[in-house]
Amino acid sequence: MTSPTPVPFSEPPYLSGLPSPYYTESHRRWQKKCRAFIEENLLQHAMEWEREETVPDHVFTTFAKANMLIPALPAPLPVEWLKKVGVDDILGQPVEEWDYFYNCIYTDEMLRSGLAGPSGSLTTGIAFGVPPIIKFGNRQLQERFLPELLTGCKRSCIAITEPDAGSDVANIKTTAVKSADGKKYIINGTKKWITNGIWTDWSSMAVRTGGPGAGGLSMLVVPLKGYPGVTMRRLKVQGQISAGTTFIELDEVEVPVENLIGEEGMGMSFNHERLTIAIGATRQARVALGAAFEYCLKREAFGKTLMEQPVVRHRLSKCGALLESQWAWVEQFVYQMTRLSKAEADVELGGLTAAAKAHAGIVLNECAQCAVLLFGGNGYTRSGKGEIAERLYREVPGNKIPGGSEDVMLDLAIRQLVKNYKNKTKMLDRPRGSSKL
């Protein structure tokens, strides 16, 4: 059970008794219901399932029946489609009243174990694989796929990354060529590091339908599990093991041209994925720092507790400042998402979201490293008191790399800010030959 007095840094300020301008009474009521559901059906078994490297199938079914996969979708929710498939509310919260703070609460609660694998095994597919169909798919595409995806009868994933194209999405080589009769796309290529891929029925896949560069990329709904020409195998990765990281080979895979998402050459957006990673990584940093703080109150060395050592307090303080600053930035982003249209958010927040995602990885690295050092030998051991610190330190790269690697994200942030600034200041440009000050 949660202590009535949280360990410092172990909970967001709004859950530690401090006032917040962001969370309404409705948000707070739903957070309590959300926490109770996730604790019962996920968190109490998360470490066990991560050790076993898989989450039992019945857990996905439990979440699907309770509509608790839907919160992984970006707000506002696809109300028309949800109503059509019989989803009116999520733990009592009407879907039409859903805003991005519910998404934030959900993501934060799902990561309270500190482990991204168990939660990622359930939500990554619907969080990132289904939105392209909702936002850009035409009516026939939505009617064919959304009913079973939204109700959890079928599973999805986002299949972008390849052996030679990670953050460099424009270098994707998997091809989709139309058949002679124009009725099918013939797909050939490989996808690598695809989370949830091994369980996926229908993926939203980036393919090359045109020439080189980003302008030649399109998105298709591509069947995976048991489909002719598709071969899949799980990859052994450093962290987030139970999330089902997958290598996919596509050999003359045929899909109808009606499976095109949007239009050819339309490309894709990663803002929801990056903000979700930023929220989750910040909670993981909180778990690491909270565990270290609690340990330092009890562990004795040199005749006193670790917390009585100035150097220990200094480490905790530096990491705490980073953590709470990052969380304040995350909440600011979420608030802005509730006030801007999607078109405005894509322009104004695209670059900054990349920076926030990158910085979340930096903060997690600092907090996880701090936890390992303060746990000492226990933090270097894959069992016992410091197991959570050891595992969290191995999960750091799983936040720094996916969704765009750290250095690429930091560079993208500045390039986007420069682009926006130039677009907004064009009116200040003087025509050639004009006088200068």
FIPAKOL-384411 format. One record per residue (C-alpha): x, y, z; residue in one letter. Coordinates in nm, 3 decimals, padded with zeros to 5 digits. Example, Ala and Ser with C-alpha at 12.3 -4.5 7.8 and 13.67 -1.06 7.14 Angstrom:
2
{rec {01.230; -00.450; 00.780}; 'A'}
{rec {01.367; -00.106; 00.714}; 'S'}
This chain:
437
{rec {00.000; 00.000; 00.000}; 'M'}
{rec {00.110; 00.358; -00.065}; 'T'}
{rec {00.240; 00.537; 00.245}; 'S'}
{rec {00.029; 00.837; 00.351}; 'P'}
{rec {00.354; 01.034; 00.359}; 'T'}
{rec {00.545; 00.971; 00.036}; 'P'}
{rec {00.923; 00.944; 00.044}; 'V'}
{rec {01.067; 01.272; -00.090}; 'P'}
{rec {01.089; 01.276; -00.473}; 'F'}
{rec {00.886; 00.953; -00.499}; 'S'}
{rec {00.564; 01.123; -00.611}; 'E'}
{rec {00.478; 01.426; -00.827}; 'P'}
{rec {00.410; 01.737; -00.619}; 'P'}
{rec {00.035; 01.726; -00.685}; 'Y'}
{rec {00.024; 01.379; -00.523}; 'L'}
{rec {00.240; 01.489; -00.231}; 'S'}
{rec {-00.013; 01.735; -00.091}; 'G'}
{rec {00.106; 02.043; -00.278}; 'L'}
{rec {-00.130; 02.266; -00.480}; 'P'}
{rec {-00.126; 02.251; -00.859}; 'S'}
{rec {-00.300; 02.467; -01.121}; 'P'}
{rec {-00.328; 02.176; -01.364}; 'Y'}
{rec {-00.529; 01.896; -01.205}; 'Y'}
{rec {-00.904; 01.926; -01.158}; 'T'}
{rec {-01.107; 01.726; -00.908}; 'E'}
{rec {-01.203; 01.501; -01.198}; 'S'}
{rec {-00.837; 01.436; -01.276}; 'H'}
{rec {-00.766; 01.354; -00.913}; 'R'}
{rec {-01.063; 01.119; -00.881}; 'R'}
{rec {-00.960; 00.935; -01.195}; 'W'}
{rec {-00.598; 00.912; -01.080}; 'Q'}
{rec {-00.709; 00.721; -00.769}; 'K'}
{rec {-00.916; 00.477; -00.975}; 'K'}
{rec {-00.634; 00.441; -01.227}; 'C'}
{rec {-00.376; 00.370; -00.956}; 'R'}
{rec {-00.596; 00.108; -00.789}; 'A'}
{rec {-00.658; -00.074; -01.118}; 'F'}
{rec {-00.294; -00.071; -01.227}; 'I'}
{rec {-00.164; -00.177; -00.885}; 'E'}
{rec {-00.398; -00.476; -00.882}; 'E'}
{rec {-00.350; -00.588; -01.241}; 'N'}
{rec {00.008; -00.490; -01.325}; 'L'}
{rec {00.238; -00.336; -01.067}; 'L'}
{rec {00.232; -00.607; -00.804}; 'Q'}
{rec {00.360; -00.856; -01.065}; 'H'}
{rec {00.574; -00.624; -01.280}; 'A'}
{rec {00.914; -00.728; -01.144}; 'M'}
{rec {00.825; -01.098; -01.165}; 'E'}
{rec {00.709; -01.065; -01.526}; 'W'}
{rec {01.016; -00.865; -01.624}; 'E'}
{rec {01.239; -01.138; -01.477}; 'R'}
{rec {01.041; -01.396; -01.674}; 'E'}
{rec {01.076; -01.169; -01.981}; 'E'}
{rec {00.708; -01.181; -02.074}; 'T'}
{rec {00.369; -01.062; -01.952}; 'V'}
{rec {00.091; -01.328; -01.952}; 'P'}
{rec {-00.167; -01.291; -02.229}; 'D'}
{rec {-00.453; -01.260; -01.980}; 'H'}
{rec {-00.317; -00.922; -01.862}; 'V'}
{rec {-00.372; -00.765; -02.204}; 'F'}
{rec {-00.724; -00.907; -02.206}; 'T'}
{rec {-00.794; -00.768; -01.859}; 'T'}
{rec {-00.682; -00.420; -01.960}; 'F'}
{rec {-00.876; -00.438; -02.288}; 'A'}
{rec {-01.202; -00.539; -02.118}; 'K'}
{rec {-01.171; -00.249; -01.874}; 'A'}
{rec {-01.101; -00.005; -02.163}; 'N'}
{rec {-00.764; 00.056; -01.996}; 'M'}
{rec {-00.567; 00.037; -02.319}; 'L'}
{rec {-00.754; 00.338; -02.460}; 'I'}
{rec {-00.572; 00.594; -02.235}; 'P'}
{rec {-00.253; 00.523; -02.431}; 'A'}
{rec {-00.406; 00.703; -02.730}; 'L'}
{rec {-00.339; 01.077; -02.760}; 'P'}
{rec {-00.609; 01.320; -02.652}; 'A'}
{rec {-00.864; 01.410; -02.766}; 'P'}
{rec {-00.985; 01.053; -02.801}; 'L'}
{rec {-01.162; 00.930; -03.118}; 'P'}
{rec {-01.501; 00.968; -02.952}; 'V'}
{rec {-01.711; 00.876; -03.256}; 'E'}
{rec {-01.529; 00.547; -03.303}; 'W'}
{rec {-01.518; 00.466; -02.933}; 'L'}
{rec {-01.892; 00.517; -02.901}; 'K'}
{rec {-01.943; 00.305; -03.210}; 'K'}
{rec {-01.759; 00.008; -03.053}; 'V'}
{rec {-01.932; 00.052; -02.718}; 'G'}
{rec {-01.668; 00.245; -02.522}; 'V'}
{rec {-01.842; 00.530; -02.341}; 'D'}
{rec {-01.608; 00.579; -02.048}; 'D'}
{rec {-01.277; 00.471; -01.893}; 'I'}
{rec {-01.315; 00.382; -01.527}; 'L'}
{rec {-01.613; 00.616; -01.516}; 'G'}
{rec {-01.454; 00.907; -01.701}; 'Q'}
{rec {-01.655; 00.993; -02.017}; 'P'}
{rec {-01.441; 00.965; -02.326}; 'V'}
{rec {-01.567; 01.296; -02.464}; 'E'}
{rec {-01.427; 01.479; -02.158}; 'E'}
{rec {-01.081; 01.326; -02.193}; 'W'}
{rec {-00.785; 01.566; -02.213}; 'D'}
{rec {-00.408; 01.519; -02.222}; 'Y'}
{rec {-00.375; 01.530; -01.843}; 'F'}
{rec {-00.556; 01.196; -01.826}; 'Y'}
{rec {-00.296; 01.062; -02.070}; 'N'}
{rec {-00.023; 01.202; -01.847}; 'C'}
{rec {-00.172; 01.048; -01.532}; 'I'}
{rec {-00.210; 00.711; -01.703}; 'Y'}
{rec {00.147; 00.701; -01.837}; 'T'}
{rec {00.286; 00.813; -01.502}; 'D'}
{rec {00.089; 00.545; -01.315}; 'E'}
{rec {00.181; 00.268; -01.559}; 'M'}
{rec {00.551; 00.333; -01.490}; 'L'}
{rec {00.529; 00.334; -01.111}; 'R'}
{rec {00.703; -00.003; -01.098}; 'S'}
{rec {01.002; 00.169; -01.259}; 'G'}
{rec {01.000; -00.094; -01.533}; 'L'}
{rec {00.899; 00.004; -01.884}; 'A'}
{rec {00.877; -00.353; -02.014}; 'G'}
{rec {00.555; -00.474; -01.849}; 'P'}
{rec {00.360; -00.157; -01.926}; 'S'}
{rec {00.512; -00.128; -02.273}; 'G'}
{rec {00.404; -00.483; -02.357}; 'S'}
{rec {00.044; -00.367; -02.317}; 'L'}
{rec {00.039; -00.012; -02.449}; 'T'}
{rec {00.312; 00.055; -02.706}; 'T'}
{rec {00.114; -00.092; -02.993}; 'G'}
{rec {-00.209; 00.097; -02.935}; 'I'}
{rec {-00.025; 00.416; -02.831}; 'A'}
{rec {00.176; 00.449; -03.151}; 'F'}
{rec {00.038; 00.197; -03.402}; 'G'}
{rec {-00.329; 00.295; -03.394}; 'V'}
{rec {-00.313; 00.681; -03.406}; 'P'}
{rec {-00.197; 00.696; -03.771}; 'P'}
{rec {-00.512; 00.507; -03.873}; 'I'}
{rec {-00.730; 00.736; -03.659}; 'I'}
{rec {-00.572; 01.060; -03.778}; 'K'}
{rec {-00.493; 00.988; -04.142}; 'F'}
{rec {-00.679; 00.676; -04.249}; 'G'}
{rec {-00.981; 00.708; -04.477}; 'N'}
{rec {-01.320; 00.573; -04.377}; 'R'}
{rec {-01.284; 00.226; -04.529}; 'Q'}
{rec {-00.947; 00.176; -04.361}; 'L'}
{rec {-01.085; 00.281; -04.025}; 'Q'}
{rec {-01.391; 00.057; -04.061}; 'E'}
{rec {-01.176; -00.244; -04.141}; 'R'}
{rec {-00.928; -00.208; -03.857}; 'F'}
{rec {-01.038; 00.025; -03.575}; 'L'}
{rec {-01.322; -00.179; -03.420}; 'P'}
{rec {-01.096; -00.473; -03.331}; 'E'}
{rec {-00.793; -00.259; -03.243}; 'L'}
{rec {-00.983; -00.024; -03.011}; 'L'}
{rec {-01.145; -00.314; -02.825}; 'T'}
{rec {-00.822; -00.511; -02.792}; 'G'}
{rec {-00.944; -00.802; -03.005}; 'C'}
{rec {-00.641; -00.743; -03.228}; 'K'}
{rec {-00.301; -00.598; -03.148}; 'R'}
{rec {-00.098; -00.334; -03.328}; 'S'}
{rec {00.252; -00.188; -03.337}; 'C'}
{rec {00.441; 00.091; -03.509}; 'I'}
{rec {00.708; -00.049; -03.743}; 'A'}
{rec {00.951; 00.224; -03.845}; 'I'}
{rec {01.307; 00.134; -03.747}; 'T'}
{rec {01.536; -00.077; -03.965}; 'E'}
{rec {01.890; -00.215; -03.925}; 'P'}
{rec {02.025; 00.085; -04.118}; 'D'}
{rec {01.757; 00.342; -04.036}; 'A'}
{rec {01.691; 00.433; -03.675}; 'G'}
{rec {01.673; 00.802; -03.597}; 'S'}
{rec {01.755; 00.857; -03.966}; 'D'}
{rec {01.402; 00.774; -04.075}; 'V'}
{rec {01.459; 00.920; -04.421}; 'A'}
{rec {01.698; 00.630; -04.489}; 'N'}
{rec {01.427; 00.360; -04.470}; 'I'}
{rec {01.486; 00.092; -04.734}; 'K'}
{rec {01.186; -00.137; -04.699}; 'T'}
{rec {01.003; -00.103; -05.030}; 'T'}
{rec {00.636; -00.123; -05.121}; 'A'}
{rec {00.591; -00.155; -05.497}; 'V'}
{rec {00.254; -00.175; -05.665}; 'K'}
{rec {00.168; -00.496; -05.849}; 'S'}
{rec {00.118; -00.489; -06.226}; 'A'}
{rec {-00.259; -00.472; -06.185}; 'D'}
{rec {-00.228; -00.189; -05.929}; 'G'}
{rec {-00.431; -00.376; -05.668}; 'K'}
{rec {-00.156; -00.467; -05.423}; 'K'}
{rec {00.164; -00.342; -05.268}; 'Y'}
{rec {00.449; -00.594; -05.267}; 'I'}
{rec {00.666; -00.532; -04.960}; 'I'}
{rec {01.029; -00.638; -04.916}; 'N'}
{rec {01.269; -00.543; -04.641}; 'G'}
{rec {01.341; -00.572; -04.270}; 'T'}
{rec {01.230; -00.397; -03.952}; 'K'}
{rec {01.431; -00.411; -03.631}; 'K'}
{rec {01.375; -00.319; -03.264}; 'W'}
{rec {00.997; -00.319; -03.313}; 'I'}
{rec {00.829; -00.313; -02.971}; 'T'}
{rec {00.528; -00.551; -02.946}; 'N'}
{rec {00.598; -00.679; -03.297}; 'G'}
{rec {00.599; -01.045; -03.201}; 'I'}
{rec {00.233; -01.026; -03.088}; 'W'}
{rec {00.109; -00.792; -03.360}; 'T'}
{rec {-00.182; -00.869; -03.591}; 'D'}
{rec {-00.174; -00.542; -03.790}; 'W'}
{rec {00.117; -00.297; -03.792}; 'S'}
{rec {00.137; 00.062; -03.906}; 'S'}
{rec {00.454; 00.037; -04.113}; 'M'}
{rec {00.676; 00.294; -04.280}; 'A'}
{rec {00.770; 00.187; -04.631}; 'V'}
{rec {00.934; 00.343; -04.934}; 'R'}
{rec {00.680; 00.392; -05.214}; 'T'}
{rec {00.876; 00.663; -05.393}; 'G'}
{rec {01.226; 00.800; -05.442}; 'G'}
{rec {01.498; 00.865; -05.183}; 'P'}
{rec {01.452; 01.081; -04.875}; 'G'}
{rec {01.154; 01.153; -04.654}; 'A'}
{rec {00.933; 01.248; -04.952}; 'G'}
{rec {00.936; 00.889; -05.073}; 'G'}
{rec {00.796; 00.741; -04.752}; 'L'}
{rec {00.443; 00.621; -04.688}; 'S'}
{rec {00.254; 00.436; -04.416}; 'M'}
{rec {00.072; 00.106; -04.471}; 'L'}
{rec {-00.129; -00.127; -04.250}; 'V'}
{rec {00.068; -00.450; -04.283}; 'V'}
{rec {-00.046; -00.779; -04.124}; 'P'}
{rec {00.230; -00.955; -03.931}; 'L'}
{rec {00.144; -01.252; -03.708}; 'K'}
{rec {00.104; -01.564; -03.922}; 'G'}
{rec {00.088; -01.366; -04.247}; 'Y'}
{rec {00.248; -01.507; -04.567}; 'P'}
{rec {00.600; -01.375; -04.626}; 'G'}
{rec {00.643; -01.239; -04.271}; 'V'}
{rec {00.905; -01.390; -04.039}; 'T'}
{rec {00.951; -01.260; -03.683}; 'M'}
{rec {01.181; -01.335; -03.391}; 'R'}
{rec {01.229; -01.169; -03.053}; 'R'}
{rec {01.546; -00.977; -02.981}; 'L'}
{rec {01.733; -00.994; -02.650}; 'K'}
{rec {01.773; -00.636; -02.536}; 'V'}
{rec {01.929; -00.467; -02.233}; 'Q'}
{rec {01.612; -00.341; -02.067}; 'G'}
{rec {01.235; -00.335; -02.119}; 'Q'}
{rec {01.274; -00.705; -02.193}; 'I'}
{rec {00.910; -00.807; -02.151}; 'S'}
{rec {00.793; -00.549; -02.408}; 'A'}
{rec {00.867; -00.793; -02.692}; 'G'}
{rec {01.132; -00.623; -02.905}; 'T'}
{rec {01.117; -00.790; -03.247}; 'T'}
{rec {01.311; -00.840; -03.571}; 'F'}
{rec {01.082; -00.863; -03.875}; 'I'}
{rec {01.164; -00.989; -04.224}; 'E'}
{rec {00.927; -00.914; -04.512}; 'L'}
{rec {00.963; -01.125; -04.826}; 'D'}
{rec {00.721; -01.050; -05.110}; 'E'}
{rec {00.448; -00.960; -04.862}; 'V'}
{rec {00.127; -00.865; -05.043}; 'E'}
{rec {-00.123; -00.615; -04.899}; 'V'}
{rec {-00.416; -00.441; -05.071}; 'P'}
{rec {-00.357; -00.086; -05.192}; 'V'}
{rec {-00.654; 00.005; -04.970}; 'E'}
{rec {-00.418; -00.045; -04.672}; 'N'}
{rec {-00.243; 00.285; -04.747}; 'L'}
{rec {-00.269; 00.524; -04.454}; 'I'}
{rec {-00.338; 00.871; -04.592}; 'G'}
{rec {-00.154; 00.935; -04.917}; 'E'}
{rec {00.174; 00.822; -05.066}; 'E'}
{rec {00.466; 01.036; -04.955}; 'G'}
{rec {00.274; 01.171; -04.657}; 'M'}
{rec {00.537; 01.068; -04.398}; 'G'}
{rec {00.470; 01.048; -04.022}; 'M'}
{rec {00.484; 01.233; -03.688}; 'S'}
{rec {00.644; 01.124; -03.359}; 'F'}
{rec {00.531; 01.395; -03.118}; 'N'}
{rec {00.292; 01.176; -02.916}; 'H'}
{rec {00.558; 00.904; -02.885}; 'E'}
{rec {00.822; 01.150; -02.766}; 'R'}
{rec {00.598; 01.316; -02.508}; 'L'}
{rec {00.488; 00.975; -02.380}; 'T'}
{rec {00.852; 00.868; -02.343}; 'I'}
{rec {00.928; 01.194; -02.161}; 'A'}
{rec {00.646; 01.132; -01.911}; 'I'}
{rec {00.739; 00.767; -01.855}; 'G'}
{rec {01.113; 00.828; -01.823}; 'A'}
{rec {01.050; 01.102; -01.569}; 'T'}
{rec {00.847; 00.860; -01.355}; 'R'}
{rec {01.128; 00.603; -01.386}; 'Q'}
{rec {01.373; 00.867; -01.263}; 'A'}
{rec {01.136; 00.931; -00.974}; 'R'}
{rec {01.129; 00.561; -00.885}; 'V'}
{rec {01.510; 00.547; -00.889}; 'A'}
{rec {01.557; 00.857; -00.676}; 'L'}
{rec {01.277; 00.769; -00.435}; 'G'}
{rec {01.422; 00.422; -00.379}; 'A'}
{rec {01.769; 00.566; -00.319}; 'A'}
{rec {01.632; 00.828; -00.078}; 'F'}
{rec {01.450; 00.564; 00.126}; 'E'}
{rec {01.757; 00.339; 00.132}; 'Y'}
{rec {01.980; 00.622; 00.251}; 'C'}
{rec {01.752; 00.680; 00.550}; 'L'}
{rec {01.815; 00.322; 00.667}; 'K'}
{rec {02.161; 00.217; 00.550}; 'R'}
{rec {02.447; 00.284; 00.790}; 'E'}
{rec {02.813; 00.339; 00.703}; 'A'}
{rec {03.098; 00.487; 00.906}; 'F'}
{rec {02.881; 00.497; 01.218}; 'G'}
{rec {02.589; 00.694; 01.075}; 'K'}
{rec {02.316; 00.661; 00.815}; 'T'}
{rec {02.398; 00.749; 00.458}; 'L'}
{rec {02.154; 01.038; 00.483}; 'M'}
{rec {02.377; 01.191; 00.751}; 'E'}
{rec {02.666; 01.205; 00.503}; 'Q'}
{rec {02.687; 01.548; 00.331}; 'P'}
{rec {02.813; 01.401; 00.004}; 'V'}
{rec {02.508; 01.175; -00.012}; 'V'}
{rec {02.269; 01.461; 00.049}; 'R'}
{rec {02.449; 01.659; -00.220}; 'H'}
{rec {02.394; 01.381; -00.477}; 'R'}
{rec {02.027; 01.346; -00.387}; 'L'}
{rec {01.974; 01.721; -00.400}; 'S'}
{rec {02.127; 01.764; -00.746}; 'K'}
{rec {01.923; 01.480; -00.890}; 'C'}
{rec {01.607; 01.599; -00.716}; 'G'}
{rec {01.644; 01.943; -00.872}; 'A'}
{rec {01.684; 01.788; -01.217}; 'L'}
{rec {01.388; 01.559; -01.163}; 'L'}
{rec {01.140; 01.821; -01.044}; 'E'}
{rec {01.250; 02.066; -01.313}; 'S'}
{rec {01.188; 01.799; -01.577}; 'Q'}
{rec {00.847; 01.715; -01.433}; 'W'}
{rec {00.747; 02.083; -01.428}; 'A'}
{rec {00.845; 02.101; -01.796}; 'W'}
{rec {00.640; 01.789; -01.873}; 'V'}
{rec {00.334; 01.932; -01.700}; 'E'}
{rec {00.381; 02.258; -01.891}; 'Q'}
{rec {00.387; 02.063; -02.218}; 'F'}
{rec {00.074; 01.870; -02.126}; 'V'}
{rec {-00.105; 02.192; -02.036}; 'Y'}
{rec {-00.006; 02.344; -02.370}; 'Q'}
{rec {-00.141; 02.034; -02.546}; 'M'}
{rec {-00.480; 02.101; -02.385}; 'T'}
{rec {-00.483; 02.459; -02.513}; 'R'}
{rec {-00.342; 02.432; -02.865}; 'L'}
{rec {-00.496; 02.276; -03.172}; 'S'}
{rec {-00.310; 01.980; -03.320}; 'K'}
{rec {-00.185; 02.196; -03.607}; 'A'}
{rec {-00.057; 02.461; -03.366}; 'E'}
{rec {00.101; 02.205; -03.134}; 'A'}
{rec {00.281; 02.031; -03.420}; 'D'}
{rec {00.447; 02.359; -03.515}; 'V'}
{rec {00.503; 02.523; -03.178}; 'E'}
{rec {00.587; 02.214; -02.971}; 'L'}
{rec {00.744; 01.975; -03.221}; 'G'}
{rec {01.103; 02.082; -03.161}; 'G'}
{rec {01.056; 02.138; -02.789}; 'L'}
{rec {00.897; 01.794; -02.750}; 'T'}
{rec {01.211; 01.645; -02.900}; 'A'}
{rec {01.418; 01.838; -02.645}; 'A'}
{rec {01.194; 01.731; -02.357}; 'A'}
{rec {01.222; 01.367; -02.463}; 'K'}
{rec {01.602; 01.394; -02.483}; 'A'}
{rec {01.626; 01.570; -02.148}; 'H'}
{rec {01.406; 01.307; -01.981}; 'A'}
{rec {01.667; 01.048; -02.079}; 'G'}
{rec {01.944; 01.267; -01.938}; 'I'}
{rec {01.757; 01.309; -01.608}; 'V'}
{rec {01.682; 00.936; -01.586}; 'L'}
{rec {02.049; 00.859; -01.642}; 'N'}
{rec {02.153; 01.092; -01.359}; 'E'}
{rec {01.892; 00.957; -01.117}; 'C'}
{rec {01.953; 00.592; -01.202}; 'A'}
{rec {02.330; 00.632; -01.172}; 'Q'}
{rec {02.283; 00.811; -00.840}; 'C'}
{rec {02.065; 00.524; -00.715}; 'A'}
{rec {02.319; 00.259; -00.818}; 'V'}
{rec {02.602; 00.444; -00.645}; 'L'}
{rec {02.408; 00.501; -00.324}; 'L'}
{rec {02.288; 00.143; -00.311}; 'F'}
{rec {02.653; 00.042; -00.350}; 'G'}
{rec {02.705; -00.331; -00.403}; 'G'}
{rec {02.330; -00.386; -00.376}; 'N'}
{rec {02.283; -00.154; -00.675}; 'G'}
{rec {02.524; -00.368; -00.878}; 'Y'}
{rec {02.332; -00.688; -00.804}; 'T'}
{rec {02.044; -00.828; -01.009}; 'R'}
{rec {01.848; -00.930; -00.701}; 'S'}
{rec {01.783; -00.815; -00.346}; 'G'}
{rec {01.752; -00.463; -00.205}; 'K'}
{rec {01.908; -00.282; -00.500}; 'G'}
{rec {01.751; -00.477; -00.786}; 'E'}
{rec {01.531; -00.186; -00.891}; 'I'}
{rec {01.832; 00.046; -00.916}; 'A'}
{rec {02.030; -00.207; -01.121}; 'E'}
{rec {01.739; -00.265; -01.359}; 'R'}
{rec {01.663; 00.105; -01.397}; 'L'}
{rec {02.023; 00.178; -01.489}; 'Y'}
{rec {01.996; -00.083; -01.766}; 'R'}
{rec {01.675; 00.080; -01.889}; 'E'}
{rec {01.833; 00.420; -01.948}; 'V'}
{rec {01.933; 00.351; -02.313}; 'P'}
{rec {01.579; 00.231; -02.380}; 'G'}
{rec {01.469; 00.591; -02.324}; 'N'}
{rec {01.765; 00.770; -02.480}; 'K'}
{rec {01.747; 00.581; -02.813}; 'I'}
{rec {01.384; 00.501; -02.916}; 'P'}
{rec {01.164; 00.778; -03.051}; 'G'}
{rec {01.476; 00.951; -03.184}; 'G'}
{rec {01.816; 00.924; -03.019}; 'S'}
{rec {01.928; 01.191; -02.775}; 'E'}
{rec {02.176; 01.381; -02.993}; 'D'}
{rec {01.943; 01.378; -03.293}; 'V'}
{rec {01.657; 01.509; -03.077}; 'M'}
{rec {01.864; 01.792; -02.932}; 'L'}
{rec {01.971; 01.896; -03.281}; 'D'}
{rec {01.616; 01.865; -03.415}; 'L'}
{rec {01.490; 02.091; -03.137}; 'A'}
{rec {01.719; 02.378; -03.239}; 'I'}
{rec {01.658; 02.333; -03.611}; 'R'}
{rec {01.283; 02.346; -03.554}; 'Q'}
{rec {01.310; 02.653; -03.333}; 'L'}
{rec {01.523; 02.829; -03.596}; 'V'}
{rec {01.272; 02.736; -03.866}; 'K'}
{rec {00.980; 02.868; -03.662}; 'N'}
{rec {01.165; 03.188; -03.577}; 'Y'}
{rec {01.253; 03.256; -03.941}; 'K'}
{rec {00.894; 03.192; -04.051}; 'N'}
{rec {00.762; 03.433; -03.788}; 'K'}
{rec {01.013; 03.707; -03.863}; 'T'}
{rec {00.991; 03.713; -04.242}; 'K'}
{rec {00.797; 04.035; -04.218}; 'M'}
{rec {01.107; 04.195; -04.068}; 'L'}
{rec {01.321; 04.114; -04.373}; 'D'}
{rec {01.415; 04.418; -04.578}; 'R'}
{rec {01.389; 04.396; -04.957}; 'P'}
{rec {01.717; 04.398; -05.148}; 'R'}
{rec {01.861; 04.744; -05.201}; 'G'}
{rec {01.680; 04.896; -04.906}; 'S'}
{rec {01.866; 05.127; -04.673}; 'S'}
{rec {02.036; 04.980; -04.368}; 'K'}
{rec {02.074; 05.120; -04.023}; 'L'}
